[in-house]
Amino acid sequence: MTGSVCPFSPGMAILKLVNSWPMLYKSDYHYKLPEHLIAQAPLGSRTASRMLTLDGCTGELRDCYFVDLLDLLRPGDLLVLNNTRVIPARLYGQKPTGGKVELLVERLLDEGRILAHTRSSKAVKPGTLIEVIGGGSFECVERQGELAVFEFLGTEPLFDLLERVGHIPLPPYIQRPDGGEDRLRYQTVYAARPGAVAAPTAGLHFDKKMISQLSTRGISTAHVTLHVGSGTFQPVRVEKLSDHRMHSEFCEINQSVVEMVNQTKSEGGRVIAVGTTTTRALEAASLEGQLKSFRGETNLFITPGYRFSCVDGLLTNFHLPESTLLTLVCAFAGYEQVMSAYRHAVKEGYRFFSYGDAMFVRPSD
């Protein structure tokens, strides 16, 4: 069903679905996705996307549009956004031998060093020089498993080099080169702190007008930072989820956000996380039972059975089969409910992944 307004009814009868105790295997999170449903480019307008709503308590689904979010939120709610900024993290270069090398920056270690994935015909070893197309050079100084540490040998600021010659690191399922439009659209309108190599995609649907409308409706916003790493696209390679080693990402939540969250809850409002990255940041800072200011690394892996401490609602995109992001959403809204919602989204032709459509999800308890 579709409509311009589709709020969850506060008086709706609650019928809890009984799930099997935590689905602990990767294959439990597989679903069939036709390739043509993977969005390859953004829509003309940020707010033009469709949005599927899921009530985790009842399993009810409603087909809406993203602009309907304004009617799903209530005065007194707090919308928490991830203000990380995507850096042009993909560099193309060559070795002194002429061999081509691609560097994908995982993170900036300091003003002169990067930690990066490499792609070349032969492994890049310590001591190897890389000349970047467009100017600038790096030397591999250390291997760290599948990644390598490079020292920047240029004189310009490293950020300036990336902005000048770097490419937007589009996800591997977008099967085209990055273009000028991606510099704008693979970035939220509120991005402020450079450091991510992947966008917090649930936030891509907001434009500045909609952000302004939230305030006029009595809905507050707060910002946290989680620098999304390329590990968000890495597949789970083990069948048993307990054997999966979650990648680590930097996040920061300051005291003012803690105070806004506490005030919202004390006044009966809901804390709505925009994206799984925001959810991980808030929950990582709440592992002791209450939200505290936090600055550091988190490798929190959320699967069914996890008890959420902070987040009352989730705005998210559709995620890859067998991914850690999908397990998080299942933990939040119930395994059966979420997998049913995904089957519905496929049947109804929703657009999937980074440039795709959205979901608004209420928890299963």
C-alpha positions, 0 to 999 in steps of 0.5 A, spaced: 500 500 500 502 507 498 500 513 501 503 520 503 502 519 510 503 512 514 505 513 521 505 507 526 499 508 530 501 508 538 495 504 539 496 499 535 496 492 538 502 488 539 503 481 537 510 479 538 513 474 533 517 468 536 524 467 533 529 462 533 534 463 538 539 468 535 541 466 527 548 465 528 550 463 521 552 467 515 547 463 510 541 465 515 542 472 512 542 470 505 536 473 500 536 473 492 537 480 489 536 481 482 542 485 479 537 490 476 535 492 483 542 495 485 542 502 484 547 504 480 546 512 481 542 517 485 535 519 483 535 526 481 533 529 488 535 526 494 528 526 498 525 522 492 527 515 494 521 510 496 521 508 504 519 501 507 517 502 514 517 496 518 514 495 525 518 490 529 513 488 534 508 486 529 511 485 523 507 490 519 510 493 513 508 500 509 510 502 502 511 510 503 516 515 500 522 518 504 518 525 505 513 521 509 519 521 515 516 527 517 510 524 519 513 518 522 517 522 527 514 526 533 515 532 536 520 531 542 524 526 538 531 526 537 534 524 530 542 522 531 546 523 524 553 521 523 557 527 520 563 523 517 565 526 511 567 521 505 574 523 502 577 521 495 580 515 498 582 511 491 588 513 488 591 510 481 599 510 480 605 506 478 611 502 481 618 504 478 617 498 473 611 501 470 606 496 474 599 499 475 597 500 482 591 502 486 591 504 493 584 505 497 586 509 503 583 505 509 584 511 514 589 517 515 594 515 520 597 522 521 599 528 517 604 524 513 602 516 513 596 512 510 593 505 511 591 502 505 589 496 501 593 495 495 591 492 488 596 490 483 599 484 479 604 483 484 604 484 492 607 491 494 612 490 499 616 495 504 620 499 500 616 500 494 615 507 491 608 509 488 608 515 483 600 517 483 597 519 477 596 527 477 602 528 482 605 525 489 608 519 491 608 514 497 613 509 499 610 502 502 614 502 509 610 496 513 605 491 511 599 490 516 596 483 514 592 485 507 593 492 508 600 496 508 602 503 511 605 508 506 609 514 507 607 520 503 613 523 500 610 530 497 610 537 500 603 539 500 598 537 505 596 530 504 588 532 504 590 537 499 593 531 495 587 527 496 582 532 494 586 534 488 587 527 485 583 522 489 577 519 486 571 517 490 571 510 493 564 508 490 562 501 493 564 495 489 557 493 487 556 500 483 559 498 476 562 504 473 567 509 474 566 515 479 564 521 476 563 529 478 556 528 481 559 523 486 563 528 489 556 531 491 551 526 492 556 520 495 556 525 501 551 527 506 549 535 506 551 535 513 558 532 512 563 535 516 569 531 519 573 528 513 575 521 514 570 516 511 572 512 505 564 510 505 558 514 506 553 513 511 548 512 506 542 513 510 543 520 511 544 521 503 536 522 503 536 528 506 537 535 503 538 542 507 530 543 506 528 537 510 533 538 515 530 545 516 523 542 516 525 537 522 527 543 526 520 547 525 516 540 527 520 540 534 524 534 532 531 535 534 538 533 531 545 531 534 551 529 530 556 523 532 562 521 528 564 514 525 569 514 520 566 508 515 571 504 513 572 499 507 571 494 511 563 495 511 563 492 504 568 486 506 564 479 506 563 475 512 568 469 510 566 464 515 559 461 516 559 461 524 558 469 525 561 468 532 568 466 528 567 473 524 572 478 526 569 485 525 573 491 522 575 497 527 572 504 526 574 510 529 568 514 533 566 520 537 560 522 541 561 528 545 558 530 552 553 535 549 550 529 545 549 525 551 545 530 554 541 531 549 539 523 548 538 523 556 533 529 556 530 526 550 528 520 553 527 523 560 521 527 556 518 521 553 521 522 546 525 517 542 532 517 539 532 515 532 539 513 529 540 515 522 544 509 519 547 503 522 554 507 523 550 511 528 547 505 531 554 502 532 557 509 535 551 510 540 551 503 542 558 502 543 558 508 547 553 505 551 556 498 553 556 499 560 548 500 560 548 508 559 550 512 554 557 516 555 562 520 551 566 516 547 572 517 543 576 511 540 575 505 536 569 500 536 569 493 533 562 492 536 559 486 532 551 486 533 547 480 531 540 477 534 540 476 541 544 483 542 540 488 547 540 495 545 541 500 550 540 507 546 536 507 540 529 507 539 528 507 532 532 506 526 533 509 519 537 505 514 538 503 507 537 496 504 544 492 505 548 486 502 546 479 503 550 475 509 553 482 511 554 485 518 549 491 517 544 486 515 545 482 522 544 489 526 538 490 523 535 483 524 538 484 531 534 491 532 527 489 529 527 481 529 530 476 524 523 474 521 520 481 520 526 483 517 528 478 512 520 478 510 521 486 509 527 484 504 523 479 500 517 484 500 522 490 498 525 485 492 518 483 490 516 491 490 522 493 486 525 497 491 532 500 489 538 497 494 544 499 497 548 505 497 544 509 492 538 506 493 531 506 497 530 507 505 527 503 511 524 506 517 524 501 522 521 500 529 524 495 534 521 488 536 521 490 543 
